[in-house]
Amino acid sequence: MSDYQLGQRVEISGTVEKVKEYPRTFYKESALPYRENYPNRKTFTEGVIIGSRTIQDGLTERQDEWGSYFTPTQGTARRVWLVAYDLRMRPVTCLDHQVEAVDVGPTVTVPAPHIQHPGFHTQGHFMRSAARNIKNDHPVGGYGVTSAVIKLLNDTADAMEAQ
């Protein structure tokens, strides 16, 4: 059984969905998640681990007017992973054999840049807008944003050379 870390990037080959057919409750394997409003109904195959759960098949019995009781089926407990494939959608549930870690290559750790006098914007807002400006062949930003981007790139280069 694999042990993934929170935030680890993974590739998924399928999902698990809960099926309720009174009185039975069971989990069956299903297809990959998709978004219909994307061009050609985009199917997602990568995501990030955001948690794990234990699921178990069983029977639901209605005892009285105050509720019902779940009786688990012995030997059906299994661990599943919650995988976020899109920040705007609910995470999917995947069995252990449906999840595989993605090699992200070498990483470096650098201090987060600080932009002087950000006003009501966050630091991330400025970095995101700087990336968008670079992509669109516009100036990076003002003096503070440009200095922060230069410092971030220099710190990253120093950390890469130190490895």
Secondary structure, 3 states (H helix, E strand, C coil): CCCCCCCCEEEECCEEEEEEECCEEEEEEECCCEECCCCCCEECCEEEEEEEEEECCEEEEEEECCEEEEEECCCCCEEEEEEECCCCCCCEEEEHHHEEECCCCCCCCCCCCCCCCCCCCCHHHHHHHHHHHHHCCCCCCCHHHHHHHHHHHHHHHHHHHHC
